[in-house]
Amino acid sequence: MKKVLLEYIIRNKKNFIIIITVFCIGIIGGVIFINNSNETQKIEISNYIGELVNNIKNAQNIDRLDLLIISIKQNLLFILLVWFLGCTIIGGMFIYIAIIYKGFAIGYTITALIAVLGVKQGVIVALISLVLQNIIFLPALFLIAENRNKIMYRYI
């Protein structure tokens, strides 16, 4: 399985490079957006993250299964949207917009956490909250987007 996946990625490396580049553009956009926000927006972000951290600290009983189900539903909905866009003729452009959106959201979140919590705590919280969630999601998104590119170029 690992060998087949690696061969597939090598065969389609041009498409994967394009997709990863588009994703990185989204991340850079999120970082630039948060760095260019005014003081009022930075204070609102700081208050929001501070309240979120306090709510998590003060929560007596966190239902981890509920959180997992909500996360799976949201990510599955996003993947299904990208898959549906891949089934349409004009969906290719919207798939890139969805990838930019996901990159923007990740870049924005990581930068906001680092800006509010500091570098050390921000990186730790970002790793715990984002990396684990996206270990399966991002490769699945990239594979679906690449498959759409292959189908689209076949008909052109």
Secondary structure, 3 states (H helix, E strand, C coil): CHHHHHHHHHHCHHHHHHHHHHHHHHHHHHHHHHHCCCHHHHHHHHHHHHHHHHHHHHCCCCCHHHHHHHHHHHHHHHHHHHHHHHCCCCHHHHHHHHHHHHHHHHHHHHHHHHHHHCHHHHHHHHHHHHHHHHHHHHHHHHHHHHHHHHHHHHHC
